[in-house]
């Protein structure tokens, strides 16, 4: 049977479009975002149908400066919620390590992954002056193990959750390593259901990127009061201590409310 040129090219265009869509879905990080979100490209993860913001961290001047931080509470929906960031230092004695292997405030705003709804509906242009960030400083390995960030993210009442944040290297690390826990008590870190391109995501030096951990379809992450995500650091030499750091901003968890 002969096929007209018009029909042939129509099928070809549809096929190429499908391939492009698959490519986009498989990408764990946003390749086109600039260091401060001012280049073309996505600056927030594409939302699932009916997804809403569950938690958000807006780091501002209320966060103590020049201080070794152990925990940081989510600021949305309120500071009384149960979501928080826990930091485990590579060095024993933290938070008294002379600001080494520490989590601290840093003044590095970005619009990447900024959510106005998580900050009283304030547009980024108006929020930028108040925005800070957090940093994790070297060394990244030591007497207490390795620098580790644990995001405590109860998903009670939600499913199809997506975790996201903006991050950049500042001469300290090559990438971020992700896993998660769904158990109560002591965490049991697993990677079930995650693609390799989500488990390790490459940092860019001095440029913020969007990092996304897509847990849609992972049943154990749904409606789970004990859900946690762990972030560690891929470094060439974890014992290097030169005052360098990895910087984070605009941490968010989205999900779909369970009816």
N, C-alpha and C positions, 0 to 999 in steps of 0.2 A: 504494500500500500504506500503510495507516495504522500509525503507530508509537505505542506507548503512552507516556504521560507518564513513567513510570518509566524506560523504555529511553532516552528523549530526555535526561532529566537525567543518567543514567549516562554517556552519551557526552559530554555537555557537561563534566562533572566531570573525566573522563579527559583531554579536550582541554586544559582549563585547567591541569591538572597537568603535562602535557607542555610547555606554554608556559613554566610556571614553572621547570621543569628546564633548559630551553634557556637561559633568562635567567641562571640561576645559573652555568652553564658558561661563558657569554660574559663574565662579570665578571672583570676583571683584578685588582681589589683588593677587600678585604673592607670593605663599606660599613658594617658594624654594630659593628666592634670599637672599644672605647674606647681612651683614651690609654694606659692601663696594663693593658688586657686584662680589666678588671673589669666591663664591660658585657656584655650578652648578645650572642652571635654567635661565629663561628668565629675561633679564634686561631691555627690552623695550616691550611695548604692541604689540601684533601681529597686523600687518598692514592690513587694508582692501585692496582689489584689487585697484590698481591705487592710493592709498593714498600717500600724500606727506606732508612734514612738513610745517605747516603754520606759527607758531610762536614758539620761543624758548627763554628761559632765561638762559644765561650763566653768573653766578654770579662770578665775578673776583675781582681783587684788585682795579678796578676803582670804585667799590661801596664803598661809604664812610663808614669808620669804627667807632665804638663807637658813632653811630649817630642814633637817633630815626627817622626811615624812614616812610614817608607817602605814597609814590608811588615808583614803580620801573618799568621802561619801558622795554619791550621786547627788546632783543638784536638782534634777527633775525626776519624778514629779514634785518632790520636796526633799529637803534634807533629812526628813524622818523616815524615808523609805529604807528598805533593807539591802539595797545595792551599794557596794563599795569596792574600792581598789585596795588590795593588800600588797605590800611590798616586802619581799624577803631578800635581804642583802647577802652578798657573797662573803662578807666579812663578819666575824663574831663581834659582839658588843654593840651592834647597831641598835639604836640610833646615835651612838657616840663613836663614830668612826672618822671624825675630822672631815666630814662631808666627802668621804670616799665610798665607792660602791653604794651610792645613796639615791633616793628618789626625792626630787626637790622641785620647787617652782622655777619656771623659766619664762622670760618675756619673749615669746615667739608666736604671735597670732597668725591664723590662717582661716580662710573661708571654706577650706576643704572639709566636708562633712559637718559644717556648722548647721545647726537646726534652730531656726528662730522660735519654733514652737516649744523648744526645750529651754528657752531663755526669755520667757514672758513676751513672746512674739516681737522681739526686738530685731530689726534688720541688721545684717552683718555690718553695714557701714556705720551704724550707730553703736554696735557692740564692740567693734575692733579696738577702740581706745581702752576699754576695760578688760579685754581678753589677755590672758597670760597663757601658759602651757605648763607641762611637767617634763622633767628630764630624768633619765637614769644614767648615772655617771660611772665611769670605770674606776677600779678594775671590775671585770665581769665574772671572774672566778676567784675563789679564795678559800679561807679556812672554814667557811660556813656553806660551801657549795657554789652556787651560781646566782647571780641577780635574777630575780623572778618576780613577775607581776601576776597576781591572781585577781581576776575580776569576778566578784560574787554577784550573780545575776539571777535572782529568783524569777522563774517564768510562770508562776502561779496564775492561772487564768488565761495563758497565752500559748500559741503554737506557731510553727513555721517562723522561728526566730532567726534574725540576721544581726550579727555583731559587726561593728565597723568603727574605724578610727583613722585619724591622720597621724602620720609619723614620718620622721626623717632622721637620717644618720648625720652626726657631726663628728666625723673622723673616728668613730668608735666601733661600729659593727657592720656586718655585711647583710644581715637579714633578721627577720623575726620568725620565731618558731611557735606554732600554735597547737594546742590540744585542749581537751575539755574533760570535765568530770560530771557525773550525774548521780553520784552516791551521797548519802548522808554520812556524817562523821568524817573520817580522814578521806581526802579526795583520792580517787583512783583514776589516773590520767589515761585517757583513751583517744583514739583517732578514728573510730568507726564511722564510716560514711563520708569521710572527708577526702577529697582528691589531694594528690601530692602538691599541686600548685596552691592549695590552701594551707597545707601544713608548714611549708616554708615559703615566705614571701620576701622578696628582695627589697632592701632599703636603697634609697638614693641619697648621696651625700649632699647636704645643704638644700635639699628640695623635698618639701612635703609630698607624700603620695597618699592615696586612699587605700586602706587595707580592709578587706572584707572577709568574714568567716560566715559562710552560708550554711545554716543548719536546717534549712527547710527539708522536710521529709525524714529527719532524724527523730523518731518518736520519743526516745528517752530524754530529749531536750525540751519536750513540750510539757507544760503544766507541772514544772518541776521546781520545788522550793529550794533545792540543793544545787541547782545548776551553776557551774563555774567554768570560766575559760582561763587558761594559763598562757602567758607570753614569756618566752625566753629569747636569748640573743645568740645569733651565730657570729662568732668573732674569731679572727685569725689567732690571736694570742690573748686569752682571757685575763692574764696576770698583768698586762700592760696598765700602767697607772700614770696617765698624762693629763688628767682633767678633762678628757673628752666625754661625749655623751650621745645618747639617742633621745630625741624629743618627741613628745606625744601631745595630741590635742583632739578636742571634739569627739570624745568617746560616746558611742550610742548603741542601744539595742532596740531593734524594731521587731514587731511580731503581730500576729493576727489574734484578736480576742476570740476566746472560745465561747460560743453561744450556749 
